[in-house]
Amino acid sequence: MTVNDRRPGVPVTIVMPTYNEAANLPRMAELVLGLPIDGLHLKVVDDSSPDGTGRIADELAEKYNADQPAGRRRMSVLHRTEKDGLGRAYAAGMSAALAEGAAYVVQMDADGSHPVEAVSRMLGTAAATGVGLVVGSRYVEGGSLAEEWGRHRVLLSRFANRYARTVLGTKIRDITAGFNLWSAATLRDVDLATLDSAGYSFQVELKFKAVRAGHSAVEIPIRFEERTEGVSKMNLATQIESAVVPLRLRLRHRRG
């Protein structure tokens, strides 16, 4: 897609949670808001970052909204008072996007690991197929991981996906993926307020419940890069949650 080949103005909101991403956010905002997609909105969800990310986000929003018509914003910031998990930050941002009339909601990390240019392909796939979920996948043909990932991390990631897929019986190859496009109808059917996962397992729970609700998913290949600045937020607690959640979802499904 070229800059002049713009997609029509379907309301699309990219939800981008942040915690200590001051070094990455200005570049990410520039790349996202430079996409040739009419109706695109960037919503940053900041969990009171001590490094000033929230303040930087406000300044960027003021900059990008300055030349917009009354009532239209290209960027907004949702400030949360505490850091209580990536999943809850996403749920808050996605709920706000739906309330504001988004037709599609995209999940994207603020660390530069997700290829911004793939958003246009995701929208094109959703429009062409009518699916409720498009996954930016590392584990379909053509997908890849950055060379900077060590063998241990690659094996752990692949194991986590295989484990969750096996437990839940899903065909989605990258069920732990954090780069996803959702239709508004799919998110409403899932009911974000009912999700239990606080951390990274939110990605698994949301996909599982969407498929259980009858929505189809398509995976498109992406290259997942190493973060450009800062450190990963993954810790032991989120790893334990990621192991427990698929089992809990499976048990609930069997009881139902």
Phi, psi and chi 1 to 4 in degrees:
 res  aa     phi    psi   chi1   chi2   chi3   chi4
   1 MET       -  131.3  176.6 -177.3  -71.4      -
   2 THR   -93.8  169.9   65.5      -      -      -
   3 VAL   -61.9  -32.3  171.8      -      -      -
   4 ASN   -82.5  -14.3  -67.2  -37.4      -      -
   5 ASP   -92.8   74.4 -178.1   19.8      -      -
   6 ARG   -87.9  143.0  -57.1 -173.5   70.0   88.2
   7 ARG   -76.0  149.0  -67.9 -154.2  172.9  -83.2
   8 PRO   -62.8  165.1   21.0  -31.8      -      -
   9 GLY   -77.2   56.1      -      -      -      -
  10 VAL   -76.8  129.4  175.9      -      -      -
  11 PRO   -63.6  116.8  -19.0   32.1      -      -
  12 VAL  -125.6  126.7  179.7      -      -      -
  13 THR  -115.3  125.7  -63.8      -      -      -
  14 ILE   -93.5  119.5  -67.2 -179.6      -      -
  15 VAL   -98.0  124.1  175.3      -      -      -
  16 MET  -129.5   97.2 -175.2  176.2  -70.7      -
  17 PRO   -68.8  145.6  -17.0   31.5      -      -
  18 THR  -136.4  143.8   56.2      -      -      -
  19 TYR  -151.0  110.5 -173.8   76.5      -      -
  20 ASN    57.3   54.1  -72.6  -11.8      -      -
  21 GLU  -119.4   32.8  -64.9  -70.5   -2.8      -
  22 ALA   -59.5  -34.5      -      -      -      -
  23 ALA   -75.3  -23.2      -      -      -      -
  24 ASN  -100.0  -31.3  -70.9  -45.6      -      -
  25 LEU   -61.7  -43.8 -174.3   58.5      -      -
  26 PRO   -57.1  -43.9  -27.8   37.8      -      -
  27 ARG   -66.2  -41.9  174.3  177.3  173.1  -88.1
  28 MET   -65.2  -40.7  -69.8  -58.1  -61.6      -
  29 ALA   -62.5  -41.4      -      -      -      -
  30 GLU   -63.2  -43.8 -179.6 -179.9    9.1      -
  31 LEU   -66.4  -45.3  -70.5  172.5      -      -
  32 VAL   -64.3  -48.1  166.7      -      -      -
  33 LEU   -78.5   -4.4  -65.9  174.3      -      -
  34 GLY   -90.0   -3.7      -      -      -      -
  35 LEU   -66.2  142.0  -73.7  169.0      -      -
  36 PRO   -81.6   62.3   31.1  -35.6      -      -
  37 ILE  -128.8  109.3  -58.7  170.9      -      -
  38 ASP   -67.5  142.1  -68.4  -31.0      -      -
  39 GLY    84.0    9.0      -      -      -      -
  40 LEU   -81.1  136.0 -179.5   67.0      -      -
  41 HIS  -132.6  137.5 -178.3   88.9      -      -
  42 LEU  -106.0  122.6  171.9   61.7      -      -
  43 LYS  -115.8  112.5 -178.9  175.9  -68.1  -64.8
  44 VAL   -89.7  132.4  172.8      -      -      -
  45 VAL  -114.3  104.4 -176.5      -      -      -
  46 ASP  -105.5  131.4 -173.2   66.9      -      -
  47 ASP   -95.4   56.0  -77.1    1.2      -      -
  48 SER    52.4   52.0  -62.2      -      -      -
  49 SER   -58.9  126.9  -62.7      -      -      -
  50 PRO   -69.2  -15.3   20.1  -30.5      -      -
  51 ASP   -87.7    5.5   73.3  -17.2      -      -
  52 GLY    88.9   13.9      -      -      -      -
  53 THR   -57.8  -40.6  -58.6      -      -      -
  54 GLY   -61.2  -41.9      -      -      -      -
  55 ARG   -64.9  -43.6  173.8 -176.0   53.7   78.2
  56 ILE   -61.3  -40.7  -68.2  171.1      -      -
  57 ALA   -61.7  -42.4      -      -      -      -
  58 ASP   -61.7  -41.9  -74.3  -25.4      -      -
  59 GLU   -65.1  -40.4  -67.0  170.5   -5.9      -
  60 LEU   -65.4  -41.1  -70.8  168.3      -      -
  61 ALA   -61.9  -42.5      -      -      -      -
  62 GLU   -61.2  -41.4 -177.3  176.8   -2.3      -
  63 LYS   -63.6  -49.9  168.2 -172.9  170.9 -178.4
  64 TYR   -77.3  -18.6  -73.4  110.0      -      -
  65 ASN   -92.4   -8.1  -66.1  -27.2      -      -
  66 ALA   -59.9  -38.4      -      -      -      -
  67 ASP  -102.7   18.9   58.9   -8.5      -      -
  68 GLN   -90.7  150.9  -64.9  -57.7  -62.1      -
  69 PRO   -61.3  158.0  -18.1   29.4      -      -
  70 ALA   -57.3  132.7      -      -      -      -
  71 GLY    87.9   -4.6      -      -      -      -
  72 ARG  -117.2  130.9 -178.6  176.8  178.6 -177.9
  73 ARG  -126.3  142.1  -61.3  179.0  -59.7  165.5
  74 ARG   -91.1  -21.8  -60.4 -170.3   70.1 -155.6
  75 MET  -148.4  143.1 -178.8  174.3  173.9      -
  76 SER  -141.4  163.7   59.7      -      -      -
  77 VAL  -130.2  128.0 -173.4      -      -      -
  78 LEU  -106.2  114.0  175.6   59.1      -      -
  79 HIS   -94.0  125.6  -66.8  -81.5      -      -
  80 ARG  -109.0  148.8  -57.4 -158.5  -42.8  144.5
  81 THR   -84.6  -11.8   57.6      -      -      -
  82 GLU  -148.4  160.0   61.1 -179.6  -21.3      -
  83 LYS   -95.4  100.9 -174.5  178.1 -174.6  -66.9
  84 ASP  -125.4   29.3   63.4  -10.6      -      -
  85 GLY   118.0  142.5      -      -      -      -
  86 LEU   -59.9  -41.4  177.8   68.8      -      -
  87 GLY   -60.8  -42.9      -      -      -      -
  88 ARG   -70.8  -33.3  -66.8 -166.8  177.1  113.9
  89 ALA   -64.5  -44.3      -      -      -      -
  90 TYR   -62.5  -45.2  -97.3  127.6      -      -
  91 ALA   -59.6  -40.9      -      -      -      -
  92 ALA   -64.4  -45.2      -      -      -      -
  93 GLY   -67.5  -40.6      -      -      -      -
  94 MET   -67.9  -39.5  -64.3  164.2   95.5      -
  95 SER   -62.5  -42.0  -64.1      -      -      -
  96 ALA   -64.3  -40.5      -      -      -      -
  97 ALA   -62.3  -42.7      -      -      -      -
  98 LEU   -62.7  -43.0  -66.8  178.7      -      -
  99 ALA   -62.7  -27.6      -      -      -      -
 100 GLU   -89.3    1.4  -66.8  163.2    2.5      -
 101 GLY    97.0   17.0      -      -      -      -
 102 ALA   -64.4  136.2      -      -      -      -
 103 ALA   -87.0  -30.1      -      -      -      -
 104 TYR  -134.6  146.2  -67.6  101.3      -      -
 105 VAL  -126.3  129.6  178.1      -      -      -
 106 VAL  -110.9  132.5  178.4      -      -      -
 107 GLN   -91.8  130.3  -63.8  175.2  -99.4      -
 108 MET  -147.9  135.3  178.8 -179.8  -73.5      -
 109 ASP   -73.5  154.8  -72.4  -10.4      -      -
 110 ALA   -91.1    0.7      -      -      -      -
 111 ASP   -94.9    4.3   60.5    9.6      -      -
 112 GLY    85.8    5.8      -      -      -      -
 113 SER   -78.1  -23.5   57.6      -      -      -
 114 HIS   -97.5  132.7  -63.5  149.8      -      -
 115 PRO   -72.9  111.7   26.0  -32.8      -      -
 116 VAL   -57.6  -38.9  174.2      -      -      -
 117 GLU   -63.6  -18.3   65.5  -82.7    5.0      -
 118 ALA   -71.9  -15.4      -      -      -      -
 119 VAL   -58.5  -40.6  173.3      -      -      -
 120 SER   -62.2  -40.0  -66.2      -      -      -
 121 ARG   -66.3  -37.9  -72.1 -166.1  -71.7  127.6
 122 MET   -64.0  -44.2  -62.9  169.3   92.0      -
 123 LEU   -63.5  -42.4  -80.4  170.1      -      -
 124 GLY   -62.4  -39.3      -      -      -      -
 125 THR   -65.2  -44.8  -60.3      -      -      -
 126 ALA   -61.8  -42.7      -      -      -      -
 127 ALA   -67.2  -37.9      -      -      -      -
 128 ALA   -75.9  -31.5      -      -      -      -
 129 THR  -105.1  -23.3   62.2      -      -      -
 130 GLY    76.7   12.3      -      -      -      -
 131 VAL   -73.6  159.5  -63.3      -      -      -
 132 GLY   -91.0   -8.7      -      -      -      -
 133 LEU  -146.5  128.8  165.5   61.2      -      -
 134 VAL  -119.4  123.4  179.9      -      -      -
 135 VAL  -103.1  127.2  178.8      -      -      -
 136 GLY   -78.8  103.4      -      -      -      -
 137 SER  -106.2  135.3  179.3      -      -      -
 138 ARG   -85.5  -16.7  -60.1  160.8  -70.1 -177.6
 139 TYR  -120.5   22.8  -60.0  126.3      -      -
 140 VAL  -107.4  168.1  -67.1      -      -      -
 141 GLU   -56.0  128.9 -176.0  176.7   -4.1      -
 142 GLY    96.6  -15.5      -      -      -      -
 143 GLY   -82.5  156.8      -      -      -      -
 144 SER  -160.3  167.1   62.0      -      -      -
 145 LEU  -115.0  149.2  -70.1  162.1      -      -
 146 ALA   -60.9  147.6      -      -      -      -
 147 GLU   -62.8  -22.9  -71.1   80.4    5.4      -
 148 GLU   -67.2  -18.6  -67.5   86.3  -11.0      -
 149 TRP   -67.2  127.8  -86.5   49.5      -      -
 150 GLY   -74.8  164.9      -      -      -      -
 151 ARG   -58.4  -38.3  178.8  175.5  174.5   80.0
 152 HIS   -61.9  -45.5  172.7   74.1      -      -
 153 ARG   -66.2  -39.7  -72.1  176.9   66.6 -167.2
 154 VAL   -63.0  -46.6  171.7      -      -      -
 155 LEU   -63.6  -40.8  -69.0  174.5      -      -
 156 LEU   -63.4  -42.8 -178.5   62.4      -      -
 157 SER   -64.5  -45.1  175.1      -      -      -
 158 ARG   -65.4  -39.3  -70.9 -172.8  177.9  -82.9
 159 PHE   -64.0  -43.8  171.2   78.3      -      -
 160 ALA   -59.6  -41.2      -      -      -      -
 161 ASN   -67.0  -46.1  -94.9  -76.9      -      -
 162 ARG   -63.2  -41.0 -175.6  178.3  -64.3  -85.0
 163 TYR   -60.9  -51.8  165.9   77.2      -      -
 164 ALA   -64.2  -40.6      -      -      -      -
 165 ARG   -64.0  -41.5  -72.2  173.6   55.9 -150.8
 166 THR   -67.4  -46.7  -59.2      -      -      -
 167 VAL   -62.1  -41.5  170.5      -      -      -
 168 LEU   -92.6  -11.3  -62.4  175.2      -      -
 169 GLY    67.2   34.5      -      -      -      -
 170 THR   -98.5  154.8  179.4      -      -      -
 171 LYS   -95.4   -5.1  -65.4 -179.1  179.6  179.3
 172 ILE   -69.3  119.9  -61.3  176.0      -      -
 173 ARG   -75.8  -32.8  -66.3 -174.5   61.1   82.0
 174 ASP  -115.3   68.7 -162.0  -10.8      -      -
 175 ILE   -72.0  -19.6 -165.9  168.7      -      -
 176 THR   -89.3    2.1   65.2      -      -      -
 177 ALA   -58.4  140.9      -      -      -      -
 178 GLY  -104.9    4.1      -      -      -      -
 179 PHE  -112.7   96.9 -172.3   29.4      -      -
 180 ASN  -138.3  148.6  -49.5  -67.7      -      -
 181 LEU  -114.7  129.4  177.9  142.8      -      -
 182 TRP  -120.4  140.8  -57.6   87.0      -      -
 183 SER   -77.8  153.2   71.3      -      -      -
 184 ALA   -60.9  -38.0      -      -      -      -
 185 ALA   -62.1  -39.4      -      -      -      -
 186 THR   -64.5  -46.5  -58.6      -      -      -
 187 LEU   -64.2  -36.0  -67.6  177.7      -      -
 188 ARG   -68.2  -38.4  -69.9 -166.3 -179.3   98.9
 189 ASP   -65.8  -36.3  -78.0   -9.2      -      -
 190 VAL   -70.7  -35.5  170.0      -      -      -
 191 ASP    67.4   89.6 -171.8   -0.9      -      -
 192 LEU   -57.5  -29.1  -67.1  162.9      -      -
 193 ALA   -67.5  -16.7      -      -      -      -
 194 THR   -93.2   -3.9   66.6      -      -      -
 195 LEU   -74.4  139.6  -62.5  174.9      -      -
 196 ASP   -95.1  -27.2  -65.4  -32.3      -      -
 197 SER   -71.5  132.7  -57.3      -      -      -
 198 ALA   -94.8  -32.4      -      -      -      -
 199 GLY  -105.7 -143.4      -      -      -      -
 200 TYR   -64.6  -24.0  -72.6   83.2      -      -
 201 SER   -67.6  -10.1   56.6      -      -      -
 202 PHE   -52.2  -38.2  172.5   84.8      -      -
 203 GLN   -60.4  -41.5  -44.8  -69.8    5.6      -
 204 VAL   -71.3  -47.5  173.6      -      -      -
 205 GLU   -61.9  -43.4 -177.0  178.9    5.3      -
 206 LEU   -65.1  -42.8 -173.2   53.6      -      -
 207 LYS   -65.0  -44.5  -68.2 -176.0 -172.7   70.9
 208 PHE   -59.4  -46.3  175.3   72.9      -      -
 209 LYS   -69.8  -31.5  -70.3 -171.7  173.6 -179.9
 210 ALA   -65.5  -45.0      -      -      -      -
 211 VAL   -65.9  -40.2  172.6      -      -      -
 212 ARG   -61.6  -29.0  -74.7  -85.1  -63.8  151.9
 213 ALA   -82.0   -1.2      -      -      -      -
 214 GLY   100.9   10.3      -      -      -      -
 215 HIS   -93.7  141.2  -64.7  -81.2      -      -
 216 SER   -91.1  155.4  -61.6      -      -      -
 217 ALA  -126.5  144.2      -      -      -      -
 218 VAL  -125.1  137.3  169.2      -      -      -
 219 GLU  -106.5  133.8  -64.3 -179.5   79.2      -
 220 ILE  -117.3  145.2   65.6  168.0      -      -
 221 PRO   -73.5  140.2   26.4  -34.5      -      -
 222 ILE  -134.7  163.1   65.4  160.2      -      -
 223 ARG  -102.3  120.2  175.9  177.4  169.9   78.9
 224 PHE   -91.4  117.8 -172.6   91.3      -      -
 225 GLU   -92.9  160.9  -60.4  -71.6   -7.2      -
 226 GLU   -71.6  145.6 -179.4   62.9  -82.7      -
 227 ARG   -57.7  146.3   68.0  163.0   38.3 -115.1
 228 THR   -81.9  -35.9   52.9      -      -      -
 229 GLU  -141.0  159.2  -59.7  -76.6  -10.6      -
 230 GLY    82.5 -171.0      -      -      -      -
 231 VAL  -125.5  155.8  -63.4      -      -      -
 232 SER   -64.9  147.8  172.7      -      -      -
 233 LYS   -93.9    1.2  -48.2  -57.5 -170.5  -60.9
 234 MET   -68.6  132.3  179.3   71.8   75.8      -
 235 ASN  -138.8 -177.9   55.3   35.0      -      -
 236 LEU   -62.6  -39.4  179.4   59.9      -      -
 237 ALA   -61.5  -42.3      -      -      -      -
 238 THR   -70.2  -32.9   58.1      -      -      -
 239 GLN   -67.0  -40.2  -69.0  176.8    9.0      -
 240 ILE   -64.9  -43.9  -67.6  172.5      -      -
 241 GLU   -60.4  -40.6 -177.0 -169.0   46.5      -
 242 SER   -63.3  -28.8  -63.4      -      -      -
 243 ALA   -79.7  -34.7      -      -      -      -
 244 VAL   -80.3  -39.4  170.6      -      -      -
 245 VAL   -58.3  -46.9  164.7      -      -      -
 246 PRO   -57.5  -39.7  -26.2   36.6      -      -
 247 LEU   -64.0  -42.6  -69.9  171.0      -      -
 248 ARG   -64.5  -41.6 -171.4  167.9   63.4 -140.1
 249 LEU   -64.1  -41.3  -69.8  170.6      -      -
 250 ARG   -63.2  -44.0 -176.6   63.7  175.9  175.4
 251 LEU   -63.3  -42.0  -71.7  171.9      -      -
 252 ARG   -63.7  -39.1  -72.8  179.7 -178.1  173.2
 253 HIS   -63.1  -42.7  168.5   53.7      -      -
 254 ARG   -64.7  -39.3  -75.4  177.9  175.5  172.1
 255 ARG   -66.7  -33.5  -70.6  170.0 -172.7  160.9
 256 GLY   -73.6      -      -      -      -      -
